[in-house]
Amino acid sequence: MAAQSLRGHDALTLVLDIGKSHAKLLMIDAAGAVVEQHGRDNASVMSPLGYPALDLAGLAQWVSQTLAGSKATPRCADAIASTHGAAIVALGEGGLAWEAIDYEFDGYAALRDSYRAECDDFAVTLAPELPAGLNAARQLFWLQQAHPEAWARTSWLLPYAQFWAWWLSGVVASEVSSLGCHTQLWRPAERCFSDLAQRRGWAGLFAPLLPAWQVLGGVRPERARETGLPETCRVHVGVHDSNACLARHLHDGQAMTLISTGTWVVIMAPAASAAALDPRRDMLANVSVGGEPVPTARFMGGRELAALCAGASPQQASLASLAELLRDGVQALPSFASQGGPFAGSVGRVLRRGEPIEAALALSEVQRASLAALYCAQLTAWLLERLGAAAPVVIEGPFADNLVYCKALAALLPAGRVHVSTDAVEGTARGAWQLAHWGEPVSGRRLQPVEAAAMPALPAHDRLWRELLQRHGSV
């Protein structure tokens, strides 16, 4: 197919949407409709150096085989990657210098004090100290000292999304939304690398900083042969996944708050003040694709939801079951995930009228799914209040399909604040697609207001939940 025909009606955009637990490959046409979509579960692998690493080889093989097996691949005129944060890839001569560290690896205890002594203050990075490797700078600090021979092979450092851009194009780049996502590598107000990154020599190893939407070039010839992508396919720099979600809402300049959901529930409030951020509560500033600080709060909602469901499907949640839980005084208190969130370190527990119960034994599947949705809604509302988040509040991602979560959240907030995206494409993929066509006219946001659950007992139930947080020392 001629290169010029790929710019018209037949053209597709390839979106690689790589989350922590699941990876997707989508082909989206010029009108924004998904022509093909493929998925793969995502898990870490053990590196030769003995730490859990991102499965770059497995993902690359899956992407190559999926593209090679699709008749639509030759129609791809643009390609862009959206990936989870807290991930850095090091390149040396001929490929990887060392395997990219999985952010859930927690082998940093011996260097904890020395790392803390060198970090910039929260006031300048707006990135709090987080568990394990969620501060990507901690990964670099550890590997530089624990494996100096591997570090010596490092020629370039790339954020994760830009690794996939390099994999496709052979051109190295960095991008601000990935560098600014709680890495402790970036100073958002000054728009420069942290003192730690400069003092340690990391800043000079990061590839040139370019906008997420910029074209790096075409597909490298060997990758084109392997995948079936045309060499004329334009490879874009790429973006941090939550910021891809946010980017699509920044076009009209109106104040709003985004709740991006998946493994993490990430609440991004561009109109809020950074003064509201509490580093003890996993509150931080992300950085938008335009380089602006974005006050953010988050918790590992997907993991917490699954833990409370205890084998039940989240879709089993029902408003009738929610009413039962309220009547029986069933409360879930944080936290049910080992990483991140405002109550990290607290042990999650379920109470019925103040007495501990084992949810998996004492509650039905429908009740567990409903309790999980209620708990996530309560935690979301608690964080929105502390951020001073502006309306409308827009829910993107899997939680937008959870009726109990949406309606409970709407009931916990002032009337008319909560909306869900009705876009058939999830926010990360849609945002990445729009970045690949940045500057072109785009359709308006597809938002639907959420009617609050008619549950008169819910406000009192939530007040008790907050009192229990105080009583049990969570707050």
HELIX and SHEET records of a PDB file:
HELIX    1   1 ALA A    3  ARG A    7  5                                   5    
HELIX    2   2 LEU A   56  ALA A   68  1                                  13    
HELIX    3   3 THR A   73  ARG A   75  5                                   3    
HELIX    4   4 ALA A  109  LEU A  111  5                                   3    
HELIX    5   5 ARG A  112  GLU A  118  1                                   7    
HELIX    6   6 PHE A  122  THR A  125  1                                   4    
HELIX    7   7 ALA A  136  ALA A  146  1                                  11    
HELIX    8   8 PRO A  148  TRP A  151  1                                   4    
HELIX    9   9 TYR A  160  SER A  169  1                                  10    
HELIX   10  10 VAL A  176  LEU A  179  1                                   4    
HELIX   11  11 ASP A  195  ARG A  199  1                                   5    
HELIX   12  12 ALA A  203  LEU A  205  5                                   3    
HELIX   13  13 PRO A  221  THR A  227  1                                   7    
HELIX   14  14 ASP A  241  ALA A  247  1                                   7    
HELIX   15  15 ALA A  274  ALA A  276  5                                   3    
HELIX   16  16 PRO A  279  ARG A  281  5                                   3    
HELIX   17  17 GLY A  301  CYS A  309  1                                   9    
HELIX   18  18 PRO A  314  GLN A  316  5                                   3    
HELIX   19  19 LEU A  319  ARG A  327  1                                   9    
HELIX   20  20 ALA A  359  ALA A  362  1                                   4    
HELIX   21  21 GLU A  365  LEU A  387  1                                  23    
HELIX   22  22 PRO A  398  ASP A  401  5                                   4    
HELIX   23  23 LEU A  403  LEU A  412  1                                  10    
HELIX   24  24 GLY A  427  LEU A  435  1                                   9    
HELIX   25  25 LEU A  458  ARG A  471  1                                  14    
SHEET    1   A 6 VAL A  34  ASP A  41  0                                        
SHEET    2   A 6 HIS A  22  ASP A  29 -1                                        
SHEET    3   A 6 LEU A  12  ILE A  18 -1                                        
SHEET    4   A 6 CYS A  76  THR A  83  1                                        
SHEET    5   A 6 ARG A 234  HIS A 236  1                                        
SHEET    6   A 6 VAL A 215  GLY A 217 -1                                        
SHEET    1   B 5 VAL A  34  ASP A  41  0                                        
SHEET    2   B 5 HIS A  22  ASP A  29 -1                                        
SHEET    3   B 5 LEU A  12  ILE A  18 -1                                        
SHEET    4   B 5 CYS A  76  THR A  83  1                                        
SHEET    5   B 5 VAL A 239  HIS A 240  1                                        
SHEET    1   C 2 VAL A  45  MET A  46  0                                        
SHEET    2   C 2 PRO A  52  ALA A  53 -1                                        
SHEET    1   D 3 GLY A  95  TRP A  98  0                                        
SHEET    2   D 3 ILE A  88  GLY A  92 -1                                        
SHEET    3   D 3 TRP A 156  PRO A 159 -1                                        
SHEET    1   E 2 TRP A 186  ARG A 187  0                                        
SHEET    2   E 2 CYS A 192  PHE A 193 -1                                        
SHEET    1   F 7 MET A 283  VAL A 287  0                                        
SHEET    2   F 7 PRO A 293  PHE A 299 -1                                        
SHEET    3   F 7 VAL A 265  MET A 268 -1                                        
SHEET    4   F 7 THR A 257  SER A 260 -1                                        
SHEET    5   F 7 VAL A 393  GLU A 396  1                                        
SHEET    6   F 7 VAL A 418  SER A 421  1                                        
SHEET    7   F 7 LEU A 447  PRO A 449 -1                                        
SHEET    1   G 3 VAL A 330  LEU A 333  0                                        
SHEET    2   G 3 ARG A 349  ARG A 352 -1                                        
SHEET    3   G 3 GLU A 355  ILE A 357 -1                                        
END                                                                             
